Structure formats: structure tokens, C-alpha cells
Amino acid sequence: MRNKLVEWFLFIAVLTLAVAFVIKFGASQVLRAYIQTGIGNCEKIPILCMAPQEIELTFTADKDYLQELVALSFPKTKISVPKGFKVVQELVKKPYYKKRKQPKEEAVIYIIHQPPGYFIKLFPQVKKLGINSNYEFFRALIYSRESGIHNLSDAFFVILKSIFTPDLGDQRAVKMIQFKSGGRDYFINYNLSGPVNLFDCCIITKNGDFFKIYIKDTAKALDLEKVFSIISTADEA
């Protein structure tokens, strides 16, 4: 009986030391291995190792180009868009093109709008990290990197980053920028190198509203200046 108690004591002691070692020295490696196994590494999903470049350049909406856009209003959002795009707010669709045979890939704009504090209500545990607004939440998400995982919170944001990122073609060619304009914070991921131009645009307004606008430009007619003019019109309906 005494020998068994000694064996159990030694087992528990060794197990405790092993757990403590993993927590102190190996937690980040274990978490990164978990992410790589479940989601992928930076080679498979390059954007997990990328972060936006903060630029001082302030884009200005082109007034002449704005006159060419079509104003649309959805239940939660209003925005002006170029003709030729199908526009979708969540499940509400509004096609704006002539009735003719469409190409295999359709030009489309997807819009999501969430009110101030939405992500904090959805993930209240982030308050313990000092995150109290849509801006703070999204900034933590977009700047997260697989190589920067040191704890469960880091892993949480990397996982969300992989979920939040739509199709951007070859991610190795993706550019990520962040800037302020008109009191709004803009985060734009874009790829102009493929057969279509792809833009993933996220906006946080002065009041804390969050807009996500994904643009698939099959005609490759849009550049950053035009895209900014388009997304700058996004607002509450």
C-alpha cells in the first residue's frame, strides 16, 4: 500500500511538473501546432502571417465617379455601387445589370453591417483583455499572426482571422493596408494580380458601426481610389 502511495505521489508530481513546463515554456508551441493541424500554417494560409501596413495617405472620394454610381438601400445599410454588380446584404440581393447572359464569374459586392459593440456582445470574454469596442476587437483580429501565438487569446484571434478572410485569390499576392479618413478607420485587403480584382474592405465608423464590404471585380475596372469612393458611401439605412 505504501509503495502504491509513493508511486501515485511521484506520478502526480511528474504530471504537475510536465503541465507546468508546457504552460510556461511550451504553450505557444502546442497552440501553434494545434492551429497548424486544424487550420493550416503560413504556407497554406499566408495571410495568417501578414498584418496591415499603416499608411498616412488619405484617400478622397472622387466626386465625378460618385455621380456614376447607383444608390442602393437595404434594411440595415445604404451604399452606392457601380452598375454591373450584383449587390448582396447578407441574404438580400439586388442585381443591377441588363438581362443578358452573364459570364461564369459574376461581378458581386457583399455587404455586412453590425452595430457598435456587436463583437463585444458576441464574445464578451474579450473584455478581460481590455477590448471594449468593434475597433479594438477588429484591430486585434487583423493584426494577429500565427507566429505570434503565445496563449489561448492569441489563438482565438488567429482562428477568427482565418474565418473572417474571404476569397482573395493567391494570398501571397495580397496587400493589406490600414488608414483613417473622415473620422473612419479603414482596413483593406486586396489582390490585383489575378484574373479578377478582389477587395476585402472593413470600416469602423466614428460611432463604432462595423461594415464589411467584399468586392469581386470580374472586369478588373476598379482600383483602390474607386473602391474607396464606393465604400465611403456605406452607412446606416
RAJODA-V662879 format. One record per helix or strand. SS is the DSSP state (helix for helix, strand for strand). FROM is the first residue (numbers start at 0). TO is the last residue. Records with the same first field share a line. If there is no record, write none. Layout:
SS: FROM-TO  FROM-TO
This chain:
helix: 1-37  45-48  62-67  117-121  123-128  133-141  145-147  151-163  170-172  223-230
strand: 52-53  69-72  76-80  85-88  91-94  107-113  174-180  183-190  196-203  209-216  234-235
